[in-house]
Amino acid sequence: MAGMVLLVCCSWAVLLCLSVQAYENLALHQPTWQSSTYWSDSGAELAVDGRHKNMDVYGGQCAASNWGKTAEWRVDLGGVRSIHHIFIQYATGTRVWDENNIYAEYFLGFSVYISNTTNKEDGVLCFRDTNYTRATIPNPVNITCPYHGRYVIYYNNRTHPPYPEGYSNDAYTDLCEVEVYGCPSLGYYGENCSLECPQNCQDGYCDIVEGTCFGCAHRYIGPTCTKDCPEGLYGRYCSQNCSMTCGDPGRCDIMTGHCKVGCQVGWTGVMCEKGYHLTNYNTHKTSTYLKRYT
């Protein structure tokens, strides 16, 4: 009986492990960069080498920068990827992580960005620490970050004194490991990245957990972009109104906005946007001409 219980418990442990690790570490052994390097064996690449048993900046397993007012590190995922969460293991100096650990004051105030360029300002802010103290900042930390991007950028600064209580005077990278979990191919979602995003999602992107679209291709609306535009609307996000001068007022092609059955009298153009009026006059005989408004 005891053996059966043990087997069941082990099975649950394996399932839990598989569930947690279902997303792939997209950052492992990918190209990296940091704003400066503290010493020869503290390069940016050490934060994605899969090793973080020795969490001292002198241990050869952590990326570390020189002291300065800003510190920045980034990893290139090799292309735009769908990200679920980011794991950060900060240096500890191989000491207990608590409010007395000097590295806690270096870690405070950090930010994480996701960008399609090497410039963090071109991307989205995934996380910014504004509340942690030396006593409460976790290490390691897991950050939920359901965005799409090519570069994951860690940033910290000490540029606007006075700093909050417990902050260091300078900023450092001091990253022993950064793991970026998500799907290696765009257009998929779910823990195993095996489910295809709805076909009408804008650019093929969808939420990595729920599969809902961030935006829709032309003519579609709804969480999964399966509904056509309501009558009288057209275009992306169904945000444009069909012309009321169409032959059938307020009805048009939901992709282009072109009127389907011609125009009302006095109007012309594919969207019936050009007005004109009729003028009759006599020369040797009666004729009609169109004078268009411009």
N, C-alpha and C positions, 0 to 999 in steps of 0.2 A: 504493500500500500504506500509505504514511504517512498519507494522507488517510483511509483506512478505519479505521486504528487510532485516529486522532483522533476520528472519528465515533463509534466504539464507546465511547471514553473519555467523550466528551461525553454520550452516551446514559446511561451509568452514573451520571454526575454528576447529570443531570436526575432520574433515578429515585431516587437517594439523597436529593436535595433534596426531591422530592415525598413521600418516605417520612417524612423528618424533620418536614416542615411539614404533614402530613396533618391533624393536630388543629387546631382553630380557636383563635385567640387570643381568649378570652372576655372579657378585661379591657379590650381596646382601646376607649378613649373612654367607659368606663363611669363612673358616679359614684364619687367618692373622698372620703376624709376623712383628716386627720392631727391628732395631738394639739396641735400648734402649728405656726406657719409662720415661718421665719427672716426672710424679707423678701418684698416684694410679688410678685416674679417667681420664687417657689419653692414655689408651691402644690401641694397633693396631686395635682391632676389632671395635672401634668407627668410623673408616673410612668407614665401610661397613654396618652400622646399619640402613641406610635409613633416618637418622636425620642430618640436618645441618642448623637448624634455629638459633642456638646460635653458632656463629663462633669465639668464644674466646677459647683459649686453656684451660682455667679454667672453661668452661661451661659444661663439661661432654659430649660433642658431637664430639670432635675432637681428633684424634690420635696425640700425640706429643712426640718427643724424647728429650733427653738431648742434650745440645750443644756439638759439636765435629767437627772434620775435615771431617767426612763422616756421612751421614744419609741415612738409607735404610729402605724401607717398602715393603711388598709384600702381595698379596692375592693368595690363591690356589683356582682355579676355579673347582677343583674336577676331572679334566681330561682335555685332550686336547680339546680346543673349538675353534670355528671359530669366530674371533673378527672383529668387524666393527669399533667402535670408543670408546674412553675412555674419560670420564668426570671427571675433578678434581676440587673440591672446596677447595681452600686453606684457612687457617685461616685469619681472618681480624681484630681480636680483637674487633669485632662489631663496627669498625670504617669505615668511607668512604674509598673505595679502590682507592687510587691515589698515586702519587709519594711520598707523605709524610707519607704513612702508613708503619710502621716499618717492617711489615711482607713481604712487597714487596722485600726487600733486602735478606730475607731468601729464597724466592721462586726462585729467579734468578739462572739460570744455571742448572736447574733440567733436569733429563733424565727419560725416560720410556722405559723399556725393556719387551719383551715377550719371555718366555723361557719354555722349557719342564722340566727343573730342577730348583732347588732353587738358582742356580748360574746364575747370569745375563750374565756372559761371555759365557755361553753355548747357549744363545738365540740371538735374533735380536734386534738391537736398533730401537725402534719405533719413538722416538723423543728425541732431545737434544736441549736445549735452548742455542743458541750462539749469539742471536741478541737483545733480549729484554732488556729494561732498566727499572728503577723503574717507569718511566712515561708510558711505553708502555705495560708492561706485563699484560695480561688479568687475571681476576679471577672472576668467574670460567673460565676454559679453556676446550675446546673440541679438542681432538686429533684424527684424522683419522688414524687408525692403522689396515689395512686389513691383519692380520697374523693369524696363528694358534699356539696355545700354551696353557699350563696349568697354568703358573704363570705370573702375571703382577707385575712388579717390579718398584717402584719409587726409584730414587737414586739422591743424590746431594752430592757435595763435595767441600771442600775448602782446597785442598792439594797442590796446585801449585801457590803460590803467585808470583808476585803481581796479585791481582784479578781485574777484570774489574771495572770500576767506578760504584759505587752504590751497589756493592756486600757486603754482611755481611762477617765477619771474620770467622764465624762458620756456620755449616750446621744443619738443623733441618728437621723433617718430617712435623709436623704441618698440617696434612691433615684432613679436616673436613668431606669430603666424596669423595670416589673414586667409580665411576660406570663404569662397563665394559660392553658394549653393543655388542651383537652378537647372534649367533645361538647356542642353547644348545646341538644340535646333529651335529656331523660331517657328511659331505656328502650332506649338504643342503645349499642353498643360497637364496637370495632375501629378501626383507623387512620383509616378513612374515615367512622366513625360510621354505617355503613350496615347493621350487623347488629342485629337485634332481640334484646333480653334475653329469656331464657326466660319464658314467660307466667306461671309460678307463682312467680317471685321476689317476695319481700315488697316491697310498694310499687313494684314494677316496676324496682328498682335491680339492677344487676349490675356485676361487675368490668369496667372499661373495656377491659382487654386480653384477658382470658380468657373473659369472658361468664359466669363462675360467679356464683351468687347469694350475697348477703351473709346472707340469711335466706329462709325459705320461707313461703308462705301456708299456711293451715290444711290439714292432712292430708298435706302433701308433705314429703319429705326428699331428701337427695342434693345434690351440687354444683350441679346445674341444676334441682333441685326437680321431678324427673320421677317419683319413686317414691312410691307410697302408703305410709301408715303400716303397719308390720308388724301382724299380727293381735295384738290385745290392747292396742294403744295408739291414742290419738286426740289431736286438738287441734294447736295450733301447735308445731312442732318434734317432734310425736308424743311429747310429754313426759308425757302423762297416761295412767294405767292404766285400762282398762275395769273396771267393777265385777265382782267375783267373785260378786255376788249376782244378776246377770242370770240370766234363764231358761237361757241358754247361757253359763255362767260365762266371764268374760274376753273376751267378744265384744260389740262395740257399734258404733254409727255412728262412723266415723273423723272426722267433722266435729264432732258434738255430744257424743258420749259416751253418747247415749241407748241403752238396751238395746233390742235388735231383736225379741226374742221373749218379752217379758214378764219376770216376776221369779220367783225361787225362792219357795217357800212361806215365808211369814213376812216378806216384803219387798214394798214398793210404791214408787211414784215413777218418774219417767221414767228415772232412773239406778239405780232399785232401792236407794235410799239410806235409805229410811224403814222401820224395822222395826216389826212388830206381833206379838201372839200371840193365839191362839184360846182363848176360855173358854166352856165349856158350863154351863148352869144350867137349873133347872126352875122354872117358875111354874105356870100351868095347863097349859103344854105346854113341850117342850124348844125352846129357841132358841139361836142363836149370835150373838155380837156381836164386833166387833173393837175391841180396846183398843190404841190406837197409842202407841208411845213418842214422846216429845217431848223 
